[in-house]
Amino acid sequence: MYRTIRLESLEQFPESFEATYQEAMNTEKLRMETDIENQTVEKFVFGAFADQKYQKLLS
């Protein structure tokens, strides 16, 4: 889910990011994807949803 949100954001708001959509597409695994998979008590990621729709990502 994170990758989809990130790619959509890069397409819609490219001026908000250093990376480009194409760079992200060519990256096998984005850093945040690794962070999500390797959460610890000190390092974790939350996703906020309302009415089954994504609202925010907090890390």
Secondary structure as the mmCIF struct_conf table of DSSP 4:
data_model
#
loop_
_struct_conf.conf_type_id
_struct_conf.id
_struct_conf.beg_label_comp_id
_struct_conf.beg_label_asym_id
_struct_conf.beg_label_seq_id
_struct_conf.end_label_comp_id
_struct_conf.end_label_asym_id
_struct_conf.end_label_seq_id
HELX_RH_AL_P HELX_RH_AL_P1 TYR A 2 GLN A 12
HELX_RH_3T_P HELX_RH_3T_P1 PRO A 14 SER A 16
BEND BEND1 GLU A 18 ALA A 19
HELX_RH_AL_P HELX_RH_AL_P2 TYR A 21 MET A 25
TURN_TY1_P TURN_TY1_P1 ASN A 26 ASN A 26
BEND BEND2 GLU A 28 LYS A 29
HELX_RH_AL_P HELX_RH_AL_P3 ARG A 31 GLU A 37
TURN_TY1_P TURN_TY1_P2 ASN A 38 ASN A 38
BEND BEND3 VAL A 41 LYS A 43
STRN STRN1 PHE A 46 ALA A 50
TURN_TY1_P TURN_TY1_P3 ASP A 51 GLN A 52
STRN STRN2 LYS A 53 LEU A 58
#
